[in-house]
């Protein structure tokens, strides 16, 4: 009997990447919630798996050679799962390089820039006494979100998915585009991006992953002040 993969997860775009991949690849898994708003990511047991104190992370009981393996960083997890199953990650080196290019592009660009844009728009105004103090950051990251969406739109012209066939690169990028309305960036001038988004959103495995994470609610609102300071890396938890 195959033991399920343990998915250390919270309902964020990075977490959703892995739940979608596990559904798409038809791998059994169990969700281990990591309540980041309450500081679960700083617990020693979790940091033994993810030393960067970030989720997602996985533990695969049936790793290489039949021995368990733990993996952190979403890009590394997607590559591992692709190699393990042979799905959505071509064995052809030229095609795999193309997938890797767009997977790394997401990890290095879309995730950090979209995340910072969301932070400065939705959370930072509550952390400063004057919104003008963060006006430059809001403009900088919004501009970068616009630029990256333009990259996506150009890339998807004439092809169904980022690397031709549906791959882990699409799985990685899709969750970051789900809340595009909240980002305040209209897609009316991006027909290729809109078509790509709708095609992925309709996939049964994506719907299954979204249904599962809907049961896990954010608890940031109930976190203590110390937990919020730890989450945002401020006060006595600030690293210098």
C-alpha positions in Angstrom: 0.0 0.0 0.0 1.3 3.4 -1.0 1.7 5.8 1.9 0.4 9.2 1.3 2.7 12.2 0.9 2.5 14.7 3.8 1.8 18.2 2.5 2.6 21.0 4.9 0.2 23.6 3.7 -1.6 26.8 4.2 -4.1 28.3 1.6 -1.7 30.7 -0.1 -0.6 30.7 -3.8 2.6 28.8 -2.9 0.7 26.2 -1.0 -1.9 25.8 -3.7 0.8 25.0 -6.3 1.6 21.8 -4.6 -2.0 20.7 -3.8 -2.9 21.2 -7.5 0.2 19.2 -8.6 -0.7 16.3 -6.2 -4.2 16.2 -7.6 -3.1 16.4 -11.2 -0.5 13.7 -10.7 -3.1 11.5 -8.8 -0.8 11.1 -5.8 -2.3 10.3 -2.4 -1.6 13.0 0.1 -2.7 14.3 3.5 -2.7 17.9 4.4 -0.8 19.1 7.5 -1.9 22.6 8.1 0.8 25.2 8.9 -1.1 28.2 10.4 1.4 30.9 9.3 -0.7 33.7 10.9 -0.1 32.0 14.3 3.6 31.2 13.8 3.4 27.4 13.1 6.2 27.9 10.5 8.6 28.7 13.4 8.0 25.5 15.3 11.1 23.3 15.5 9.4 20.2 14.1 8.4 22.1 11.0 11.7 23.9 10.6 13.4 20.6 10.6 11.6 20.0 7.3 11.7 23.6 6.0 14.7 25.4 7.5 13.6 28.6 5.7 10.5 28.5 7.9 8.2 28.8 4.9 5.6 26.5 3.6 4.9 24.5 1.5 7.0 21.5 2.2 6.4 17.8 1.7 7.5 14.5 3.2 7.3 11.6 0.8 7.5 8.3 2.7 8.3 6.5 -0.6 11.3 8.6 -1.7 14.3 7.6 -3.7 15.3 4.1 -3.0 12.2 3.6 -0.9 13.4 5.8 1.9 11.5 8.9 3.1 12.5 12.3 1.8 11.5 15.8 2.9 11.6 18.7 0.4 11.0 22.4 0.9 10.7 25.3 -1.7 7.8 24.9 -4.1 9.9 24.9 -7.2 12.0 22.0 -5.9 8.9 20.1 -4.9 7.3 20.5 -8.3 10.4 19.3 -10.0 10.7 16.3 -7.7 7.0 15.3 -8.2 7.4 15.7 -11.9 10.4 13.4 -12.0 8.7 11.0 -9.6 5.6 10.6 -11.7 6.8 11.5 -15.2 3.8 13.8 -15.4 3.7 17.5 -16.5 7.6 17.5 -16.6 9.0 16.2 -19.8 11.8 13.7 -19.9 13.1 15.3 -23.1 15.9 17.6 -22.1 15.0 20.4 -24.5 11.4 20.5 -23.4 12.4 20.2 -19.7 14.7 23.2 -20.0 11.8 25.2 -21.4 9.6 24.1 -18.5 12.3 24.9 -16.0 12.8 28.4 -17.5 9.2 29.3 -16.9 9.0 27.5 -13.5 12.1 29.5 -12.3 10.6 32.6 -13.8 7.5 32.2 -11.6 9.5 31.4 -8.5 12.0 34.3 -9.0 9.6 36.9 -10.4 5.8 36.3 -10.1 5.7 35.0 -6.6 8.0 37.7 -5.0 6.6 40.6 -6.9 2.9 39.7 -6.7 3.4 39.0 -3.0 5.1 42.3 -2.3 2.4 44.1 -4.3 -0.3 42.5 -2.2 1.5 43.2 1.0 1.9 46.9 0.4 -1.6 47.3 -0.9 -3.5 45.2 1.6 -1.4 45.0 4.8 1.2 47.7 5.0 -1.3 50.5 5.3 -2.3 49.1 8.7 1.3 49.0 9.8 2.3 52.6 9.2 0.9 55.9 10.5 1.0 57.6 7.1 0.2 55.8 3.8 2.5 58.2 1.9 5.4 56.4 3.5 4.7 53.4 1.4 3.4 55.1 -1.8 6.7 54.4 -3.6 6.6 50.7 -2.7 2.9 50.4 -3.8 3.7 52.0 -7.2 6.9 50.0 -7.7 5.4 46.6 -7.1 2.2 47.4 -9.0 4.3 48.4 -12.0 6.2 45.2 -11.7 2.9 43.2 -11.6 1.8 44.9 -14.7 5.1 44.2 -16.4 5.0 40.5 -15.5 1.4 40.1 -16.7 2.6 41.6 -20.0 5.3 38.9 -20.2 2.6 36.3 -19.6 0.3 37.8 -22.3 3.1 37.8 -24.9 4.3 34.3 -24.0 0.8 32.8 -24.3 0.1 34.3 -27.8 0.1 31.3 -30.2 0.5 28.6 -27.5 -1.9 27.0 -25.1 0.5 26.9 -22.1 3.7 28.4 -21.0 6.0 25.6 -22.3 3.7 24.3 -25.0 2.0 21.5 -23.1 0.5 21.9 -19.7 3.3 21.5 -17.2 4.5 22.3 -13.6 5.3 25.8 -14.9 1.5 26.5 -15.4 0.7 24.8 -12.1 3.2 27.1 -10.4 1.9 30.3 -12.1 -1.8 29.9 -12.0 -2.4 30.3 -8.2 -0.7 33.7 -8.3 -3.2 34.9 -10.9 -6.3 33.8 -9.1 -6.9 37.0 -7.2 -6.2 39.3 -10.1 -9.3 41.4 -9.4 -7.9 42.2 -5.9 -4.7 43.3 -7.5 -6.5 46.1 -9.3 -5.0 45.1 -12.7 -7.6 44.7 -15.4 -7.2 41.9 -17.9 -9.5 43.4 -20.6 -6.4 43.9 -22.8 -5.0 40.4 -22.2 -7.1 37.8 -24.1 -4.3 35.2 -24.2 -3.8 35.4 -20.4 -7.6 35.2 -19.8 -8.0 32.2 -22.1 -5.1 30.4 -20.3 -6.5 31.2 -16.9 -10.0 29.9 -17.7 -8.6 26.7 -19.2 -6.6 25.9 -16.1 -9.5 26.9 -13.7 -11.7 24.4 -15.4 -9.4 21.4 -15.0 -11.0 18.8 -12.6 -7.8 18.4 -10.6 -7.6 22.2 -10.0 -11.3 22.3 -8.9 -10.6 19.4 -6.5 -7.6 21.2 -5.0 -9.5 24.4 -4.6 -12.4 22.5 -2.9 -10.0 21.0 -0.4 -8.3 24.3 0.6 -11.7 26.0 0.9 -12.0 24.0 4.2 -8.9 25.7 5.6 -9.7 29.2 6.7 -7.1 31.9 7.5 -6.8 32.6 11.2 -4.7 35.8 10.9 -7.5 37.8 12.4 -7.4 35.7 15.6 -3.6 35.8 16.0 -2.1 37.5 19.0 0.1 40.7 18.6 3.2 38.6 19.2 2.2 36.2 16.5 1.5 39.0 14.0 4.9 40.6 14.8 6.5 37.2 14.2 4.6 36.7 11.0 5.7 40.2 9.6 9.2 40.0 11.1 8.9 43.1 13.1 9.5 44.2 16.7 11.5 41.8 18.8 11.2 39.2 16.0 13.0 41.5 13.5 16.2 39.9 12.2 19.2 42.3 12.0 
